[in-house]
Amino acid sequence: MSRFGLYLNRSSKLLRDNTSRILRMEGAEEPSRAPKHLFTFNSREDIEQFATGCDADVGGMSTVNFGLDESTAKTPTPEKSPSLVNRPTGKFSGEMRLAVRHGLEGQIRGGYAGFRSKAQSTLFGEITEDVSNHEYLALRVRALGHPRTRNSYFVNLQTDGPITTDLWQHRLFFRKDDGGWEDVFIPFKDFVLTNAGELVPHQVQMYRERVRTIGISLLGGNSGVEGLYELGIDSIRAVNIEDVTDRSSLEKVPTEGTQWQRPPVL
């Protein structure tokens, strides 16, 4: 389908959803706490909703790929297992490099790659997600690639607001080191506000009623991390505490050594 056709489809869907919401008088109902599926990564159409970028866009040497990994659908797995999948999944991969092109030394900084959801414009405005009734962002992921690259991933949220360079960030901590699938739950309240890669001195509450984009970046520049990286991703959801299957996953992970870095401009 053409881009214009997709644009019209989104516009039509937004109009239908808003009309249905008014007819059901959702404003008078109790807010739903049911899990909210934000993104799946199980088809080529799903993958096409995301844009990629890396330092090579401005003179760096890193590489980035984001595609559909169909090999994850070929191995039979127990049904309803939270740590396994038996369907195609997203694959974010490449090589993290700190070097830059000749002549750009000292002018730019290498060491980043990322992907994020594309903004969805319509005839009636932009489609955003309301996660104000949910406590956690839940990601089903697995960390592969060189072990030294697995501690430099960040989750990035962009909300609707006047400052387009504002970005909410949180480290993506993995509990498994064997490349297995796991559900990672990040409290929305624990994201911190950054601007142009720097922590904002006066933190404010996230405007969760209108989330514009969601993405993940690998930031190796500050910690000197290089090497082959690979992240598998199956889904992104908004959930509440009753949906957390493994409460031990909510244990605080030490953040000593956390370093912020400018995320990729996509």
Buried (B, 14 or more C-beta within 10 A) or exposed (E): EEEEEBBBEBBEEBEEEEEEEEEEEEEEEEEEBEBBEBBBBBEEEBBEBBBBBBBBBBBBBBBBBBBBBEEBBEEEBEEEEEBBBBEBBBBBBBBBBBBBBEEBEEEEBBBBBBBBBEEBEBEEEEBBBEBBBBBBBBBBBBBBBBEBBBBBBBBBBBBEEEEEEBBBBBBBBBBBEEBBBBBBBBEBEBBBBBEEBEEBEEEEEBBBEBBBBBBBBBBBBBBEBBBBBBBBBBBBBBBBEEBBEEEEBEEEEEEEEBEBBBBBEB
